[in-house]
Amino acid sequence: MPRTKSSKATQKGAGFSTASAPNSEVNGTAEGMNTNVEMRWENASIDAGSQAKHFMASGGFSLDDEPPPTRLHKTDTSFFDLPRQDRRNFLLLVLLYFMQGIPMGLAGGSVPFLLKPHLSYGQLGVFSLASYPYSLKLLWSPIVDAVWSTRVGRRKSWILPIQLCSGFAILYMGSRATQMMRDAAAPDGSGIWQFTVWWFSLVFLCATQDIAVDGWALTLLSPPNLSYASTAQTVGLTAGHFLSYTVFLALNAPDFADKWFRNSPTHEGVISLGGYLTFWGWAYLLFTIGLAILKHEERTKERDGIAEVYKSMLGVLKLKNIQTIVIIHLIAKIGFQANDAVTNLKLLEKGFSQEDLALTVLIDFPFEISLGYIAGRWSTQYPSLNVWSIAFVGRLAAALVAQGVVMSFPAQGTTTWYLVTVIASHMFSTFTNTVMFVAISAFHAKIADPDIGGTYMTLLATVSNLGGTFPRFFIFKLVDNLSIATCHPSTSKEPFVAPNATLVTSPFSCVLEVDKIRCEAGGGTCNTERDGYYLTNVICVIIGILTFLAYIRPAARKLQALPLRAWRLHSSNEGK
């Protein structure tokens, strides 16, 4: 099939990556640290389409073969051996991805933890909607690729205005962060929707910028060194997430600040959310001005047809095998949703400190990065979907282990052994999550039709990320609905009642955080009779087991055995 404009758009187009997310999953939200794995590994195979085309050109290739092993991409050129221009452009890409990672690390990591003491799980479910743009960016990525100003440049036409808008939005949110957090906890629930809209808009800007930066990455570096584009994304997004998630949580924790930075305790963090946002708002604006002045983009008049790219997407979705793998992606992550979304928040609710959580993430982080290479080797040596299926079972087991860790929280508070147990539990969960993600990404790279490689890969990755995003809202709601907690009036003759609070004189439900606060302020005691988290996690795991045995495993085995011909969009590709 001759290459059309839409085909070129899909290979070079902005946003056509192997895993839209994260960071994420920016991938999705990061109420649990595992949700960031997919986001961090987002463009692990940014040049997979060209690799597949090279394989098809080799002797002895046949579309009747099973999907070939994916070779681990190695480069013989170290960073310091790169041409000077490539080194500078690599650092520019790292900075661009790093700037994206800053707000994503907040929206998907830190902010839910800061909100938890004031919001119910159902309200946190509303805030989880803020992460949706990264899972849906495929819907508008062809527009970003096809519309631009020839005077400004194909990628800078989007990056510059988006970063300016992001900078001003971050500055505004920083100036009103304290008030917005208070409004988010409004008893009528209206504040959380407004708060979510602000973060949704910011994530939407980041996702759109990611589309443009992904496209620019493929032209900023010379063809022999294109593999460094995915490295730049991994380094940049990871660093941004790490700073806004782990480092910020630690510096924002009063206990950590009093222990390491002060002689006398003040019970306040080193930096507030408002101060952190304000700093990065100005950093965004200064970086944008510098980018506009100092970096020139190669001019091009080539235009890609938007309608043709959307038509290619629709064509891929019509393939029966693609429909099967879409169903797998949409249901596969239900089994771990409660663990990924709620476990860390439940630990904080039990009394696990923000400082200890930051330490857990810090230790878990390098372990996660190193696992990517190991998982890649396994996906090369063994059938990818077999590796994915084994990790699926392990991840279900990790969800049950995590529940046991939460249930065994010491009555006297966090001990050294319990902290070690939490870290080990998270490492187990991260291990299975990373293996699953790398294995399925390898399978996507093997089956992708090179003529529309970008569209193919991004479509599959988007559906995969969406499967981890859309259930989260309902999981949070289910935790609240399955919980039973009652506020009982104090038996003391003179109970302590907080100023401006009403004395509790009769029992009422205190499942929601606002009711729990009202109970305690009024001298009552909120007793939890049934914790919805435990039931929700068990329900999710049972659903995961049933769907795996009844549909996912048999379907995965059939898909693994299919020849490459079954994954091609046009029969004319067979002759290639």
C-alpha positions as CSV (number, residue, x, y, z in Angstrom):
1,M,0.0,0.0,0.0
2,P,1.5,3.3,-0.9
3,R,2.2,5.7,1.9
4,T,-0.4,8.4,2.2
5,K,-0.4,11.6,4.1
6,S,-2.4,10.1,6.9
7,S,0.2,7.3,7.2
8,K,3.0,9.8,7.5
9,A,0.9,11.7,10.1
10,T,0.6,8.6,12.2
11,Q,4.3,7.8,12.1
12,K,5.5,11.4,12.8
13,G,2.4,12.8,14.3
14,A,2.2,14.4,17.6
15,G,1.0,12.3,20.4
16,F,1.3,9.0,18.7
17,S,3.1,7.2,21.5
18,T,3.1,3.7,22.9
19,A,1.3,4.5,26.1
20,S,-0.7,7.7,26.6
21,A,-1.2,8.3,30.4
22,P,0.7,8.5,33.8
23,N,3.6,8.9,34.0
24,S,0.6,8.1,34.7
25,E,-0.8,6.0,34.6
26,V,-0.6,9.8,34.4
27,N,-1.8,7.1,33.5
28,G,-4.6,7.9,35.2
29,T,-4.7,9.3,38.7
30,A,-2.1,8.5,41.3
31,E,-4.1,7.8,44.4
32,G,-1.8,4.8,44.5
33,M,1.8,4.9,43.5
34,N,1.3,2.1,41.0
35,T,-0.9,4.3,38.9
36,N,2.2,6.3,37.9
37,V,3.9,3.4,36.3
38,E,2.3,3.7,32.9
39,M,2.7,7.4,32.8
40,R,6.5,7.1,33.5
41,W,7.0,4.5,30.8
42,E,4.8,6.3,28.3
43,N,7.0,6.4,25.1
44,A,9.1,3.4,25.7
45,S,8.7,2.4,22.1
46,I,8.3,5.7,20.4
47,D,9.9,4.4,17.2
48,A,8.2,1.0,17.2
49,G,6.5,1.6,13.9
50,S,9.8,2.1,12.1
51,Q,11.3,-0.9,13.9
52,A,8.4,-3.1,12.7
53,K,8.8,-1.9,9.1
54,H,12.5,-2.8,9.2
55,F,11.7,-6.3,10.4
56,M,9.1,-6.7,7.6
57,A,11.8,-5.8,5.1
58,S,14.1,-8.6,6.3
59,G,14.4,-11.8,4.4
60,G,12.1,-14.7,5.3
61,F,9.3,-12.5,6.7
62,S,5.8,-13.8,6.4
63,L,2.5,-12.4,7.6
64,D,1.6,-16.0,8.4
65,D,4.1,-16.1,11.2
66,E,3.2,-15.5,14.9
67,P,4.1,-12.0,16.2
68,P,8.0,-11.9,16.3
69,P,10.0,-11.3,19.4
70,T,10.7,-7.7,20.1
71,R,14.4,-7.0,20.4
72,L,15.5,-4.8,23.3
73,H,16.7,-1.6,21.7
74,K,20.3,-0.8,22.5
75,T,22.3,2.1,21.3
76,D,26.1,2.0,20.8
77,T,26.3,5.8,21.2
78,S,26.6,7.2,24.7
79,F,25.1,10.6,25.5
80,F,28.5,12.4,25.4
81,D,29.2,10.8,22.0
82,L,26.1,12.4,20.4
83,P,26.5,15.4,18.1
84,R,26.4,18.7,20.0
85,Q,23.0,19.6,18.4
86,D,21.5,16.3,19.5
87,R,22.7,16.7,23.0
88,R,21.2,20.2,23.3
89,N,17.9,19.0,21.8
90,F,17.9,16.0,24.1
91,L,18.2,18.3,27.1
92,L,15.4,20.5,25.7
93,L,13.1,17.5,25.5
94,V,14.0,16.5,29.0
95,L,13.0,20.0,30.2
96,L,9.7,20.0,28.2
97,Y,8.7,16.6,29.6
98,F,9.9,17.7,33.1
99,M,7.6,20.7,33.0
100,Q,4.7,18.4,32.0
101,G,5.5,16.1,34.9
102,I,5.2,18.9,37.5
103,P,1.4,19.4,37.4
104,M,0.8,15.8,36.6
105,G,2.6,14.7,39.7
106,L,0.4,17.0,41.8
107,A,-2.9,16.1,40.1
108,G,-2.2,12.4,40.1
109,G,-0.2,12.1,43.3
110,S,0.0,14.7,46.0
111,V,-3.3,16.6,45.8
112,P,-5.5,13.5,46.6
113,F,-3.4,12.8,49.7
114,L,-3.8,16.4,50.8
115,L,-7.6,16.3,50.2
116,K,-8.2,13.0,52.0
117,P,-8.5,14.4,55.5
118,H,-11.3,16.6,54.3
119,L,-13.1,14.6,51.7
120,S,-15.0,11.3,51.5
121,Y,-13.9,8.6,49.0
122,G,-16.8,9.4,46.8
123,Q,-15.6,13.0,46.6
124,L,-12.1,11.8,45.8
125,G,-13.7,9.8,43.0
126,V,-15.0,13.1,41.5
127,F,-11.5,14.5,41.6
128,S,-10.1,11.4,39.9
129,L,-12.0,12.6,36.8
130,A,-9.3,15.3,36.4
131,S,-6.9,12.7,35.0
132,Y,-9.1,11.7,32.1
133,P,-7.6,14.0,29.4
134,Y,-4.4,11.9,29.4
135,S,-6.4,8.8,28.7
136,L,-8.4,10.5,25.9
137,K,-5.9,12.6,24.1
138,L,-6.0,10.3,21.1
139,L,-9.3,12.0,20.3
140,W,-7.8,15.3,19.5
141,S,-4.2,14.4,18.7
142,P,-4.7,14.5,14.9
143,I,-5.9,18.1,15.2
144,V,-2.7,19.1,17.0
145,D,-0.7,17.4,14.3
146,A,-2.5,19.0,11.4
147,V,-3.2,22.6,12.5
148,W,-0.4,25.1,13.1
149,S,1.1,28.4,12.0
150,T,3.9,28.2,9.5
151,R,5.3,31.4,10.9
152,V,5.7,30.0,14.4
153,G,6.5,26.4,13.7
154,R,4.5,23.1,13.7
155,R,5.2,22.2,17.3
156,K,5.9,25.6,18.9
157,S,2.5,26.8,17.6
158,W,1.0,24.6,20.3
159,I,3.7,24.4,22.9
160,L,4.2,28.1,23.4
161,P,0.5,29.1,24.0
162,I,-0.2,26.0,26.0
163,Q,2.7,26.6,28.3
164,L,1.6,30.3,28.7
165,C,-1.9,29.2,29.6
166,S,-0.6,26.6,31.9
167,G,1.7,29.1,33.7
168,F,-1.0,31.6,34.3
169,A,-3.4,28.9,35.4
170,I,-0.9,27.5,37.9
171,L,-0.2,31.0,39.2
172,Y,-3.9,31.6,39.7
173,M,-4.4,28.3,41.4
174,G,-1.3,29.0,43.6
175,S,-2.7,32.3,44.7
176,R,-6.0,30.7,45.7
177,A,-4.8,27.2,46.7
178,T,-5.8,27.4,50.4
179,Q,-9.3,28.8,49.6
180,M,-9.8,26.3,46.8
181,M,-8.9,23.4,49.2
182,R,-11.4,24.7,51.7
183,D,-14.1,25.1,49.1
184,A,-13.4,21.6,47.8
185,A,-14.5,20.3,51.2
186,A,-17.8,22.2,51.2
187,P,-20.6,20.1,52.9
188,D,-22.9,20.3,49.9
189,G,-20.2,18.8,47.6
190,S,-20.3,21.6,45.1
191,G,-16.7,22.7,45.8
192,I,-15.1,19.5,44.7
193,W,-16.6,19.8,41.2
194,Q,-15.2,23.3,40.7
195,F,-11.8,22.2,42.1
196,T,-11.9,19.2,39.7
197,V,-12.7,21.4,36.7
198,W,-9.6,23.5,37.4
199,W,-7.3,20.5,37.6
200,F,-9.0,18.8,34.6
201,S,-8.3,21.9,32.6
202,L,-4.7,21.9,33.7
203,V,-4.3,18.2,32.9
204,F,-5.9,18.8,29.5
205,L,-3.3,21.5,28.7
206,C,-0.5,19.1,29.8
207,A,-2.0,16.2,27.7
208,T,-2.2,18.5,24.6
209,Q,1.3,19.7,25.1
210,D,2.4,16.1,25.4
211,I,1.0,15.5,21.9
212,A,3.0,18.3,20.4
213,V,6.2,17.4,22.3
214,D,5.9,13.8,21.2
215,G,5.8,14.9,17.6
216,W,8.7,17.4,18.0
217,A,10.8,14.7,19.7
218,L,10.8,12.7,16.4
219,T,12.3,15.6,14.4
220,L,14.5,17.3,17.0
221,L,17.0,14.3,17.1
222,S,18.8,12.9,14.1
223,P,17.5,9.5,12.9
224,P,20.4,7.4,14.2
225,N,19.8,8.8,17.7
226,L,16.0,8.7,17.7
227,S,15.9,6.2,20.6
228,Y,17.0,9.0,22.9
229,A,13.5,10.6,22.5
230,S,11.9,7.9,24.6
231,T,14.8,8.3,27.1
232,A,14.2,12.0,27.3
233,Q,10.5,11.4,28.0
234,T,11.2,8.8,30.7
235,V,13.8,11.0,32.4
236,G,11.8,14.2,32.2
237,L,8.4,12.9,33.2
238,T,9.8,10.7,35.9
239,A,11.8,13.6,37.4
240,G,8.7,15.9,37.3
241,H,6.5,13.3,38.9
242,F,9.1,12.5,41.5
243,L,9.5,16.2,42.5
244,S,5.8,16.9,42.7
245,Y,4.9,13.6,44.3
246,T,7.6,12.3,46.6
247,V,9.7,15.4,47.3
248,F,6.7,17.7,47.7
249,L,4.8,15.3,49.9
250,A,7.9,15.1,52.2
251,L,8.5,18.8,52.3
252,N,4.8,19.5,52.8
253,A,4.7,17.1,55.8
254,P,4.9,18.9,59.2
255,D,6.6,16.0,60.9
256,F,9.3,15.8,58.2
257,A,9.9,19.5,58.4
258,D,10.0,19.7,62.2
259,K,12.4,16.7,62.3
260,W,14.9,17.8,59.6
261,F,14.6,21.5,59.2
262,R,13.7,23.1,62.5
263,N,15.0,23.2,66.0
264,S,11.5,23.8,67.5
265,P,8.4,22.3,65.9
266,T,5.9,24.6,64.1
267,H,3.6,21.8,62.8
268,E,3.8,23.2,59.3
269,G,5.5,21.9,56.2
270,V,8.5,23.6,54.6
271,I,6.4,24.5,51.5
272,S,2.7,24.8,51.0
273,L,0.7,23.8,47.9
274,G,0.1,27.5,47.1
275,G,3.8,28.3,47.4
276,Y,4.8,25.3,45.2
277,L,2.3,26.2,42.5
278,T,3.3,29.8,42.5
279,F,7.0,28.9,42.0
280,W,6.3,26.6,39.1
281,G,3.8,29.0,37.6
282,W,6.6,31.6,37.2
283,A,9.0,28.9,36.1
284,Y,6.5,27.9,33.3
285,L,6.3,31.5,32.0
286,L,10.1,32.1,32.1
287,F,10.8,28.8,30.4
288,T,8.2,29.6,27.7
289,I,9.8,33.0,27.0
290,G,13.2,31.4,26.7
291,L,11.9,28.7,24.4
292,A,10.2,31.3,22.1
293,I,13.4,33.4,21.9
294,L,16.2,30.9,21.9
295,K,14.9,27.9,20.0
296,H,14.0,28.0,16.4
297,E,12.0,25.2,14.8
298,E,12.5,24.0,11.2
299,R,9.8,25.3,9.0
300,T,7.5,23.0,7.1
301,K,4.5,23.5,4.9
302,E,3.5,19.9,4.9
303,R,-0.1,19.3,6.1
304,D,-1.7,16.1,7.1
305,G,-5.4,15.3,6.6
306,I,-7.3,15.1,9.9
307,A,-10.1,13.1,8.4
308,E,-7.7,10.5,7.0
309,V,-6.2,9.9,10.4
310,Y,-9.6,9.5,12.1
311,K,-10.6,7.1,9.2
312,S,-7.5,5.0,10.0
313,M,-8.4,4.8,13.7
314,L,-12.0,3.7,12.8
315,G,-10.5,1.1,10.4
316,V,-8.3,-0.4,13.1
317,L,-11.3,-0.5,15.5
318,K,-13.3,-2.6,13.0
319,L,-10.8,-5.4,13.2
320,K,-12.3,-8.3,15.2
321,N,-9.0,-9.0,17.0
322,I,-8.6,-5.4,17.9
323,Q,-12.2,-5.4,19.4
324,T,-11.2,-8.5,21.5
325,I,-8.0,-6.8,22.9
326,V,-10.0,-3.6,23.5
327,I,-12.5,-5.6,25.6
328,I,-9.6,-7.2,27.5
329,H,-8.0,-3.8,28.2
330,L,-11.3,-2.3,29.4
331,I,-12.0,-5.1,31.9
332,A,-8.6,-6.3,32.9
333,K,-7.7,-3.7,35.5
334,I,-11.0,-3.9,37.4
335,G,-9.4,-6.5,39.7
336,F,-6.8,-4.1,41.0
337,Q,-8.7,-0.9,41.1
338,A,-9.4,-0.8,44.8
339,N,-5.8,-1.5,45.6
340,D,-4.4,1.1,43.1
341,A,-6.8,3.8,44.1
342,V,-7.6,3.4,47.8
343,T,-4.9,1.5,49.6
344,N,-2.5,4.4,50.1
345,L,-5.3,6.7,51.2
346,K,-6.5,4.1,53.7
347,L,-3.0,3.8,55.1
348,L,-3.0,7.5,55.7
349,E,-6.5,7.3,57.3
350,K,-5.2,4.5,59.6
351,G,-2.4,6.8,60.8
352,F,0.5,6.1,58.4
353,S,2.3,9.4,58.2
354,Q,2.9,11.5,55.0
355,E,6.6,11.3,55.7
356,D,6.6,7.5,55.8
357,L,4.6,7.4,52.6
358,A,7.1,9.7,50.9
359,L,9.9,7.4,52.1
360,T,8.0,4.4,50.7
361,V,7.7,6.0,47.3
362,L,11.4,7.0,47.4
363,I,12.5,3.5,48.0
364,D,10.0,2.0,45.5
365,F,11.0,4.4,42.7
366,P,14.4,3.1,41.6
367,F,13.1,-0.5,42.0
368,E,10.3,0.4,39.5
369,I,12.7,1.9,37.0
370,S,15.1,-1.1,37.0
371,L,12.2,-3.5,36.6
372,G,11.4,-2.0,33.2
373,Y,14.5,-3.5,31.6
374,I,14.0,-6.9,33.3
375,A,10.3,-7.1,32.2
376,G,11.5,-6.2,28.7
377,R,13.8,-9.1,28.6
378,W,11.1,-11.5,29.7
379,S,8.8,-10.2,27.0
380,T,11.6,-10.9,24.5
381,Q,12.3,-14.4,25.7
382,Y,8.7,-15.5,26.2
383,P,5.4,-14.8,24.5
384,S,4.3,-11.3,25.7
385,L,0.7,-12.2,26.6
386,N,1.9,-15.2,28.6
387,V,4.1,-12.9,30.7
388,W,1.3,-10.4,31.0
389,S,-1.1,-13.2,32.2
390,I,1.3,-14.4,34.8
391,A,1.8,-10.9,36.1
392,F,-2.0,-10.4,36.1
393,V,-2.4,-13.2,38.6
394,G,0.5,-11.8,40.7
395,R,-1.2,-8.4,40.7
396,L,-4.4,-9.8,42.0
397,A,-2.4,-11.5,44.8
398,A,-0.7,-8.2,45.5
399,A,-4.1,-6.5,46.0
400,L,-4.9,-9.1,48.7
401,V,-1.5,-8.7,50.3
402,A,-2.0,-5.0,50.4
403,Q,-5.4,-5.4,52.1
404,G,-3.8,-7.6,54.7
405,V,-1.1,-5.0,55.4
406,V,-3.8,-2.3,55.9
407,M,-5.8,-4.6,58.2
408,S,-2.7,-5.3,60.3
409,F,-2.0,-1.6,61.1
410,P,-0.5,-1.5,64.6
411,A,-2.6,-0.1,67.3
412,Q,0.4,1.8,68.7
413,G,1.1,3.4,65.3
414,T,3.7,2.8,62.6
415,T,6.7,0.7,63.7
416,T,9.9,-0.1,61.9
417,W,8.7,-3.6,61.0
418,Y,5.4,-2.3,59.7
419,L,7.1,0.3,57.6
420,V,9.3,-2.4,56.1
421,T,6.2,-4.5,55.4
422,V,4.4,-1.6,53.7
423,I,7.5,-1.0,51.5
424,A,7.7,-4.7,50.6
425,S,4.0,-4.8,49.7
426,H,4.4,-1.8,47.5
427,M,7.4,-3.3,45.8
428,F,5.5,-6.5,45.1
429,S,2.6,-4.5,43.6
430,T,5.0,-2.3,41.6
431,F,6.7,-5.4,40.3
432,T,3.6,-7.0,38.9
433,N,2.3,-3.7,37.6
434,T,5.5,-2.9,35.7
435,V,5.7,-6.4,34.2
436,M,2.1,-6.2,33.0
437,F,2.7,-2.8,31.4
438,V,5.9,-3.6,29.6
439,A,4.6,-7.0,28.4
440,I,1.5,-5.5,26.8
441,S,3.4,-2.7,25.3
442,A,5.8,-5.2,23.7
443,F,2.8,-7.1,22.3
444,H,1.4,-3.9,20.9
445,A,4.7,-3.2,19.2
446,K,4.8,-6.7,17.7
447,I,1.3,-6.6,16.1
448,A,1.2,-2.9,15.0
449,D,0.7,-2.4,11.3
450,P,3.8,-0.3,10.3
451,D,1.9,1.6,7.6
452,I,-0.3,3.2,10.4
453,G,2.1,2.4,13.2
454,G,1.5,5.6,15.2
455,T,-2.3,5.4,15.1
456,Y,-2.2,1.7,15.9
457,M,0.1,1.9,18.9
458,T,-1.5,5.0,20.4
459,L,-5.0,3.6,20.0
460,L,-4.1,0.4,21.8
461,A,-2.2,2.3,24.5
462,T,-5.1,4.8,25.0
463,V,-7.6,2.0,25.5
464,S,-5.3,0.3,27.9
465,N,-4.9,3.5,30.0
466,L,-8.7,4.1,29.8
467,G,-9.3,0.7,31.3
468,G,-7.4,1.8,34.4
469,T,-9.0,5.2,34.5
470,F,-12.8,4.9,34.0
471,P,-13.5,2.4,36.9
472,R,-11.9,4.6,39.5
473,F,-14.8,7.0,40.0
474,F,-17.1,4.1,40.6
475,I,-14.6,2.4,43.0
476,F,-14.4,5.4,45.2
477,K,-18.2,5.7,45.3
478,L,-18.5,2.0,46.1
479,V,-16.2,2.3,49.1
480,D,-18.4,5.0,50.6
481,N,-21.6,3.1,49.8
482,L,-20.4,-0.1,51.4
483,S,-19.1,1.5,54.5
484,I,-21.1,1.7,57.7
485,A,-20.1,4.2,60.4
486,T,-22.2,5.7,63.2
487,C,-21.6,8.7,65.3
488,H,-22.5,8.1,68.9
489,P,-23.1,10.9,71.5
490,S,-20.5,11.2,74.3
491,T,-21.3,9.4,77.5
492,S,-19.4,12.1,79.4
493,K,-21.4,14.6,81.5
494,E,-19.4,17.5,80.1
495,P,-18.2,16.5,76.6
496,F,-15.7,18.7,74.8
497,V,-17.4,20.6,72.0
498,A,-15.3,22.6,69.5
499,P,-16.1,26.3,69.1
500,N,-19.0,26.9,66.7
501,A,-19.9,23.2,66.7
502,T,-23.2,21.6,67.7
503,L,-23.3,19.1,70.5
504,V,-24.1,15.5,69.3
505,T,-27.2,14.4,71.0
506,S,-28.4,11.5,68.8
507,P,-26.6,8.9,66.5
508,F,-26.2,9.6,62.8
509,S,-24.1,8.2,59.9
510,C,-20.5,9.5,59.8
511,V,-19.3,7.6,56.7
512,L,-18.6,10.9,54.8
513,E,-15.6,12.9,56.0
514,V,-17.7,16.0,56.6
515,D,-20.0,14.0,58.9
516,K,-17.1,12.5,60.7
517,I,-15.6,16.0,61.4
518,R,-19.0,17.2,62.6
519,C,-19.3,14.2,64.9
520,E,-15.9,14.7,66.5
521,A,-16.3,18.5,66.8
522,G,-19.6,17.9,68.5
523,G,-18.1,15.6,71.2
524,G,-19.3,12.4,69.6
525,T,-17.4,9.3,68.6
526,C,-17.5,7.9,65.1
527,N,-17.4,4.1,65.1
528,T,-16.8,2.2,61.9
529,E,-18.8,-0.9,61.8
530,R,-17.9,-1.9,58.3
531,D,-15.1,-0.6,56.2
532,G,-16.1,-0.4,52.5
533,Y,-12.5,-0.6,51.3
534,Y,-12.1,-4.3,52.4
535,L,-15.4,-5.3,50.7
536,T,-14.6,-3.3,47.6
537,N,-11.2,-4.8,47.2
538,V,-12.5,-8.3,47.7
539,I,-15.2,-7.7,45.1
540,C,-12.7,-6.3,42.6
541,V,-10.4,-9.3,43.1
542,I,-13.2,-11.8,42.6
543,I,-14.3,-9.9,39.4
544,G,-10.7,-10.1,38.3
545,I,-10.4,-13.8,38.9
546,L,-13.7,-14.6,37.2
547,T,-13.0,-12.4,34.1
548,F,-9.5,-13.8,33.9
549,L,-10.7,-17.5,33.9
550,A,-13.8,-17.0,31.8
551,Y,-12.6,-14.6,29.1
552,I,-9.2,-12.9,29.5
553,R,-6.9,-15.9,29.6
554,P,-8.6,-17.9,26.8
555,A,-8.8,-14.7,24.6
556,A,-5.2,-13.8,25.3
557,R,-4.0,-17.3,24.3
558,K,-5.9,-17.0,21.0
559,L,-4.6,-13.6,20.3
560,Q,-1.0,-14.7,21.0
561,A,-1.3,-17.5,18.5
562,L,-2.6,-15.4,15.6
563,P,-0.4,-14.7,12.6
564,L,0.5,-11.1,11.8
565,R,-1.9,-11.2,8.9
566,A,-4.8,-11.1,11.3
567,W,-3.7,-7.7,12.6
568,R,-3.3,-5.9,9.3
569,L,-5.8,-3.3,8.3
570,H,-5.5,-3.7,4.5
571,S,-5.0,-6.9,2.7
572,S,-2.6,-5.1,0.3
573,N,-0.1,-5.1,3.1
574,E,0.3,-8.8,2.8
575,G,2.7,-8.4,-0.1
576,K,5.1,-6.3,1.9
